[in-house]
Amino acid sequence: MRLLWVLFVFQAPILPLVFGFNKPQVRVTTTFKDFDARIMDYWGGGGGKWAEVSGGHPFAGRTFGGAKREEVRGTRAFGSGYPYGADNQSTLAGRPFPFGVWPLYWDQNFMDADEYGPQYDAVRPGGFIAYVPLRTTKEYFNVTEDEVYYAIGDRESLLPLMISYVTWCHVNPAWPSKLDPSSPNATIKLENVIQYFRGSSLALASPTYNNTFARTPNSEMQESTPPPEFVEYSTFRKCVDSVTEKALAIVNKVPTEKAVDTFVSTLPGIGWILGCVAILLLAWTYHFLQSMREVFHVWLYGDAIVLERVGRQRQGELQYERYP
């Protein structure tokens, strides 16, 4: 447990935001021809133009990317959270990947989502489907003893999310566990989901919640069973929900050629400036060391140096006095 705490503390998401390093990312391979890939950023803004999967990929020809952070939130209906490409609300088959990742899948091939099933876990962006328990203590929130939620999604999305949950919502740290959503004995079931995110690729669930409308094959379904009051009004749940919406990894914009060319064209100027700064720094360092050398000598030899200087001064005065 101590090792887990060290991992969470030293990779806390506040560090990349403040200091600009070690920002968690997910690499999404978009073609098997040259293994070209796009990067998914946590706390990133997304957006930009969509692109196309190619090169022998299982979903070659489908579009991906282009979705923005403010579009990441879905509803309680499976298949929600698509900013584009959800023309047929009764099926997920053939849909694009606006955020760069695939949707979840559930038992009984619900809404034809088996095409994203475990047979493709080896190439699923972010790895296999997993879940993490989300618990806290009464020290931070007014929670009931059995109040626990689950985040369900690809493994690589859940790891940095857990770091954010620990940092902002005081969640007890836990490692992801593999989940087979299609199993009838799965820890979390379709009916337990209280919120979908990122094109239904990640969900928050509560084992105390049973949505009787969850099996309706309509991703625009607005009707749902109300959750228990302690879930609906839980400040802990709201914290976890908010962090998920803001931190969940989504695909980056594609860097434009113009931006790259501009950066390259500025490199000579940047090099010249850095060279001048280096020369000035070396000159300052030399003078500083010279000054410190004199101070050190005075400190080391003290009175001897003072007497020597007085003697030299007196010799000069004597020479002046001898002048006719």
C-alpha positions in Angstrom: 0.0 0.0 0.0 2.9 2.4 0.7 4.2 1.8 -2.8 0.8 2.7 -4.2 0.6 5.9 -2.2 4.1 6.9 -3.5 3.0 6.4 -7.1 -0.1 8.5 -6.5 1.6 11.3 -4.6 4.5 11.8 -7.0 2.4 11.6 -10.2 -0.3 13.8 -8.9 -2.0 15.7 -11.8 -1.3 19.1 -10.3 2.4 18.7 -11.1 2.1 18.6 -14.9 -0.3 21.6 -14.7 2.1 23.7 -12.6 5.5 22.6 -13.7 4.7 21.2 -17.2 6.3 17.7 -16.9 5.3 14.1 -16.6 1.8 14.7 -18.0 0.0 11.3 -18.4 -0.8 10.4 -22.0 -2.2 7.5 -23.9 -0.8 6.5 -27.3 -3.5 5.5 -29.8 -2.3 3.5 -32.9 -4.3 4.5 -35.9 -2.7 2.3 -38.6 -0.9 -1.0 -38.7 1.0 0.1 -41.9 3.5 2.4 -40.2 2.1 2.3 -36.7 1.2 6.0 -36.9 -0.4 7.2 -33.7 -2.2 10.1 -32.0 -1.7 11.1 -28.4 -4.6 11.3 -25.8 -4.0 13.9 -23.1 -5.4 14.0 -19.6 -6.9 17.4 -18.7 -6.5 18.2 -22.4 -8.9 20.3 -24.5 -9.2 18.0 -27.6 -10.7 19.6 -30.7 -9.1 20.0 -34.1 -10.0 18.2 -37.3 -11.0 14.5 -37.3 -8.8 12.0 -39.1 -9.3 8.5 -40.5 -8.2 5.1 -39.3 -6.2 3.2 -42.0 -3.6 0.7 -42.7 -5.2 -2.7 -42.0 -6.7 -1.7 -38.6 -9.8 -3.6 -37.5 -11.8 -0.3 -37.9 -10.0 1.0 -41.0 -12.0 3.8 -42.7 -13.7 5.1 -39.6 -13.1 8.7 -38.4 -11.6 9.6 -35.0 -10.8 12.7 -33.1 -12.1 16.2 -33.3 -14.3 16.1 -30.1 -13.8 18.8 -27.5 -13.5 18.6 -23.7 -16.9 20.2 -23.2 -18.5 17.4 -25.2 -17.2 14.6 -23.1 -20.3 14.2 -20.9 -23.0 11.7 -21.9 -26.1 10.6 -20.0 -27.3 7.3 -18.3 -28.1 5.9 -21.7 -25.5 3.5 -23.3 -24.3 5.0 -26.6 -24.6 8.6 -25.4 -21.8 11.2 -25.4 -21.2 11.2 -29.2 -20.7 14.7 -30.6 -21.0 13.3 -34.1 -21.6 10.0 -35.9 -24.5 8.6 -33.8 -27.0 8.7 -36.7 -28.6 5.3 -35.7 -29.5 5.6 -32.0 -30.3 1.9 -31.6 -26.9 0.5 -32.4 -23.2 1.3 -31.8 -22.0 -0.7 -34.8 -20.1 1.3 -37.3 -19.8 4.4 -35.2 -16.7 6.7 -35.3 -14.4 7.5 -32.4 -14.7 11.2 -31.7 -12.5 11.1 -28.6 -10.0 8.5 -30.0 -11.2 5.5 -28.0 -13.8 2.7 -28.4 -17.0 2.4 -26.4 -17.6 -0.2 -23.7 -19.5 -3.4 -24.5 -22.1 -5.3 -22.4 -23.6 -8.7 -22.2 -26.0 -10.1 -24.8 -24.4 -8.0 -27.5 -26.4 -5.1 -26.3 -26.8 -2.5 -29.1 -24.3 -4.5 -31.3 -21.3 -3.4 -29.2 -19.7 -6.9 -29.4 -17.7 -5.6 -32.3 -15.6 -3.7 -29.7 -15.4 -6.8 -27.5 -12.5 -8.8 -25.9 -11.4 -10.2 -29.2 -9.7 -6.9 -29.8 -8.4 -6.2 -26.3 -4.8 -6.4 -27.7 -5.3 -3.4 -29.9 -8.0 -1.5 -27.8 -6.8 2.1 -27.2 -5.7 2.1 -23.5 -5.8 -1.6 -23.1 -8.5 -4.0 -21.8 -11.6 -3.0 -20.0 -11.1 -2.6 -16.2 -12.7 -1.1 -13.1 -11.6 0.6 -10.0 -13.5 1.0 -6.7 -14.0 4.6 -5.5 -14.2 4.9 -1.7 -13.4 7.6 0.7 -13.8 8.2 4.5 -16.0 10.4 6.7 -13.0 12.5 7.4 -13.5 14.3 4.1 -17.1 13.6 3.0 -20.4 12.8 4.7 -20.6 9.3 3.2 -22.5 6.2 4.3 -20.4 3.2 5.3 -21.4 1.3 2.1 -21.1 4.2 -0.3 -18.8 3.0 -3.1 -18.7 3.8 -6.8 -16.9 2.2 -9.7 -15.1 3.8 -12.7 -15.2 1.5 -15.7 -13.1 2.0 -18.8 -9.8 1.1 -20.5 -6.9 0.4 -18.1 -4.7 3.3 -19.2 -7.4 5.8 -18.7 -8.2 4.6 -15.2 -4.7 4.7 -13.8 -4.1 8.5 -14.1 -7.8 9.1 -13.3 -7.3 7.3 -10.0 -4.4 9.7 -9.3 -6.8 12.6 -9.9 -9.4 11.0 -7.7 -7.0 10.6 -4.8 -5.7 14.2 -5.2 -9.0 16.0 -5.5 -11.6 13.7 -3.9 -9.5 11.8 -1.3 -10.4 8.5 -2.8 -8.7 5.5 -1.2 -6.0 4.4 -3.8 -6.7 1.1 -5.6 -5.3 -0.6 -8.7 -7.6 -1.4 -11.7 -8.9 -4.9 -12.0 -9.9 -6.6 -15.3 -13.6 -6.6 -16.1 -15.5 -8.7 -18.6 -18.7 -6.6 -19.0 -20.2 -9.3 -21.1 -20.1 -11.9 -18.3 -23.4 -12.4 -16.4 -21.4 -12.5 -13.2 -19.6 -9.2 -13.8 -19.0 -7.0 -10.7 -20.7 -4.1 -12.4 -23.7 -4.5 -14.7 -25.3 -2.3 -17.3 -28.1 -1.4 -15.0 -25.7 0.0 -12.4 -24.3 2.8 -14.6 -25.2 6.3 -13.3 -23.2 8.3 -15.9 -21.4 7.7 -19.3 -18.5 9.8 -20.6 -16.4 10.1 -23.7 -18.7 8.4 -26.2 -19.7 5.7 -23.7 -16.1 4.6 -23.4 -16.0 5.2 -19.6 -18.7 5.0 -17.0 -19.4 5.7 -13.3 -21.5 3.1 -11.6 -23.1 2.3 -8.2 -24.0 -1.2 -7.1 -26.9 0.3 -5.2 -28.4 1.7 -8.4 -30.7 -0.3 -10.8 -31.8 1.6 -13.9 -34.8 -0.3 -15.3 -34.6 1.7 -18.5 -30.9 0.7 -19.2 -31.8 -2.1 -21.6 -33.7 0.2 -23.9 -31.7 0.3 -27.1 -31.8 4.1 -27.6 -28.7 6.2 -27.0 -30.9 9.3 -26.8 -33.1 7.9 -24.0 -33.6 10.6 -21.5 -35.8 8.6 -19.1 -34.1 6.7 -16.3 -34.8 5.3 -12.9 -33.9 8.0 -10.2 -30.9 6.9 -8.2 -31.1 6.6 -4.4 -31.1 10.0 -2.6 -27.7 9.3 -0.9 -26.3 8.8 -4.4 -28.1 11.7 -6.1 -27.0 14.3 -3.5 -23.7 12.8 -2.5 -20.9 15.5 -2.5 -18.4 12.6 -2.9 -20.1 11.3 -6.0 -20.3 14.9 -7.4 -16.6 15.3 -6.8 -15.7 12.1 -8.6 -18.1 13.0 -11.5 -16.6 16.4 -11.9 -13.0 15.1 -11.9 -13.9 12.5 -14.5 -15.4 15.1 -16.8 -12.4 17.4 -16.5 -9.5 15.0 -16.4 -10.4 12.0 -18.6 -8.0 11.6 -21.5 -9.2 12.6 -25.0 -7.3 12.8 -28.3 -5.2 15.8 -29.0 -5.4 18.2 -32.0 -3.2 17.3 -34.9 -0.3 19.8 -35.1 -0.6 21.9 -38.2 2.2 22.1 -40.8 2.2 25.8 -40.4 2.8 25.6 -36.7 5.6 23.1 -37.2 7.2 25.3 -39.9 6.9 28.4 -37.7 8.7 26.6 -34.9 11.4 25.3 -37.1 12.0 28.8 -38.6 12.4 30.3 -35.2 15.1 27.8 -34.1 18.1 29.9 -35.5 16.9 33.0 -33.7 16.4 31.1 -30.5 19.9 29.6 -30.8 21.5 33.0 -31.2 19.7 34.4 -28.2 20.6 31.4 -26.1 24.3 31.8 -27.2 24.3 35.5 -26.1 22.8 34.6 -22.8 25.4 31.8 -22.3 28.3 34.3 -23.0 26.9 36.9 -20.6 26.4 34.2 -18.0 30.0 33.0 -18.3 31.3 36.6 -18.1 29.3 37.2 -15.0 30.4 33.9 -13.5 34.1 34.8 -14.1 33.8 38.2 -12.4 31.9 36.7 -9.6 34.5 34.1 -9.0 37.3 36.7 -9.1 35.4 38.8 -6.5 34.9 35.7 -4.3 38.6 34.9 -4.7 39.6 38.3 -3.3 37.1 38.0 -0.4 38.4 34.5 0.4 42.0 35.7 0.5 41.0 38.6 2.8 39.2 36.2 5.1 42.1 33.7 5.0 45.1 36.0 5.4 43.3 38.9 7.1 45.8 41.4 8.6 48.7 40.3 6.4 46.9 41.5 3.3 45.8 44.8 5.0 49.4 45.5 6.1 50.7 44.7 2.6 48.3 47.1 1.0 49.1 49.9 3.6 52.8 49.3 2.9 52.3 49.6 -0.9 50.4 52.8 -0.3 53.1 54.2 2.0 55.8 53.5 -0.6 53.9 55.4 -3.1 53.6 58.4 -0.8 57.4 58.3 -0.1 58.1 58.3 -3.8 55.8 61.3 -4.2 57.6 63.1 -1.3 61.0 62.5 -3.0 59.9 64.1 -6.2 61.9 67.4 -6.5 
